[in-house]
Amino acid sequence: MTGPDPLAHGWWLASRASGLVALGLLTVAVLAGLVLGGRLDARPGAARAFRVLHEQAAVAGLIAVGAHGATLLGDAWLRPGLAGVLVPGAIGYRPLPVAAGIVAGYLAAALGLSHPLRRRIGIRRWRAAHRLTIVAYGLAIAHTITAGTDAAVGWVRWPTLAGAAAAGVLLVWRIVASRRRAVVAPGRVAAQR
């Protein structure tokens, strides 16, 4: 066999793979959430289908985020230790981009795990907090592009940027749509929620 032995780099490969899977799943969750919030698909049953997709992709994405952090612990080159994986800025390797990923993971986990508590938190408060999802997603994109070892590779960079661009377009659409819904008729404004 010629070239490097992939098994010697198993933890590194697993961390890269789980990070990319996490970003892919969280991109699906964010896009589905924005479609839901912007009410972009009015077909019968579409809202339920997008809600299921949003929730399942988010849960699977959070599991992949956990796997990404856990597999980094086995990386013999990086050797981050628990602090490097759990504490923003504690690692010597690209500390700011890695910190962005750690903060994104914590924020996504807090928002995702708060879903079962939304009635206890209060629906309005929970929805307001849930809007921070786009911040977590932006941090995850920044982390991928600036800390990821595959960021310069086209098959990683272009889908990452395409997902971010789609999220940006849907976010603008959602903001515009919510402002339009606030106006019931010319000269009449709907009651504030």
Order of alpha helices (4+ residues) and beta strands (2+ residues): alpha-alpha-alpha-alpha-alpha-alpha-alpha-alpha-beta-beta
